[in-house]
């Protein structure tokens, strides 16, 4: 499955707290993504909470956009990536 980094900007901040409510919100996104065949791997959030860089596996960028739309999430940029592991050479 192709892997992508999705860049998002939210001027007001994303505001997902490390709480039960935040966990519930994340689970809801994961469930909506499944309908589009999209798997959320992880996200990196900027210090000001206004930008995220999210790693996904998905059949296409369009599937990511559909899933994001269902969750009301912005999409600024989608870049297909591959893993470069510094320990791959053994």
C-alpha positions as CSV (number, residue, x, y, z in Angstrom):
1,X,0.0,0.0,0.0
2,X,1.4,3.4,-0.8
3,X,2.4,5.7,2.1
4,X,1.8,9.4,2.2
5,X,2.5,12.4,4.4
6,X,-0.4,14.8,4.7
7,X,0.3,18.4,5.7
8,X,-2.5,20.3,7.4
9,X,-2.9,23.8,8.8
10,X,-5.5,24.9,11.2
11,X,-5.0,28.6,12.2
12,X,-7.1,28.2,15.4
13,X,-5.1,25.1,16.4
14,X,-6.2,21.4,16.3
15,X,-6.9,21.2,20.0
16,X,-6.9,17.4,20.4
17,X,-6.1,17.0,24.1
18,X,-4.5,13.9,25.6
19,X,-7.8,13.0,27.3
20,X,-10.6,10.5,26.9
21,X,-12.4,13.1,24.6
22,X,-9.3,13.4,22.5
23,X,-8.9,9.7,22.2
24,X,-12.6,9.3,21.2
25,X,-12.1,12.0,18.5
26,X,-9.1,10.1,17.1
27,X,-10.9,6.8,17.1
28,X,-13.8,8.4,15.2
29,X,-11.3,9.6,12.5
30,X,-9.8,6.1,12.3
31,X,-13.3,4.6,11.8
32,X,-14.3,7.0,9.1
33,X,-10.9,6.4,7.3
34,X,-11.7,2.7,7.0
35,X,-14.6,3.4,4.7
36,X,-12.1,4.9,2.2
37,X,-9.4,2.2,2.7
38,X,-7.1,4.7,4.5
39,X,-5.0,3.9,7.5
40,X,-3.7,6.6,9.8
41,X,-0.2,5.6,11.0
42,X,0.9,8.6,13.1
43,X,1.0,12.4,13.2
44,X,3.5,15.0,14.2
45,X,2.0,18.2,15.6
46,X,3.9,21.6,15.6
47,X,4.7,23.3,18.9
48,X,2.0,25.9,18.3
49,X,-0.6,23.2,17.6
50,X,-1.5,24.8,14.2
51,X,0.2,22.4,11.8
52,X,0.3,18.6,11.5
53,X,2.3,16.2,9.4
54,X,0.3,12.9,9.3
55,X,1.5,9.6,7.9
56,X,-1.1,7.5,6.1
57,X,-1.3,4.3,4.0
58,X,-3.9,4.7,1.3
59,X,-4.7,3.5,-2.2
60,X,-4.5,7.1,-3.5
61,X,-4.4,10.8,-2.6
62,X,-8.0,11.0,-3.6
63,X,-8.9,8.4,-0.9
64,X,-7.1,10.5,1.7
65,X,-9.0,13.6,0.6
66,X,-12.4,11.8,0.8
67,X,-11.6,10.5,4.3
68,X,-10.4,13.9,5.4
69,X,-13.6,15.5,4.1
70,X,-15.7,13.0,6.1
71,X,-13.8,14.0,9.3
72,X,-13.9,17.8,8.5
73,X,-10.1,17.9,8.3
74,X,-8.2,20.3,6.1
75,X,-5.6,19.0,3.6
76,X,-2.9,21.4,2.4
77,X,-0.6,19.0,0.7
78,X,-0.2,15.2,0.1
79,X,3.2,13.8,-0.7
80,X,3.9,10.1,-1.5
81,X,6.9,8.9,0.5
82,X,8.9,5.8,1.2
83,X,10.6,4.8,4.5
84,X,14.3,5.4,4.9
85,X,15.5,3.6,8.0
86,X,19.0,4.6,9.1
87,X,19.5,0.9,10.3
88,X,18.4,-0.8,7.0
89,X,22.0,-1.7,5.9
90,X,22.5,-3.9,9.0
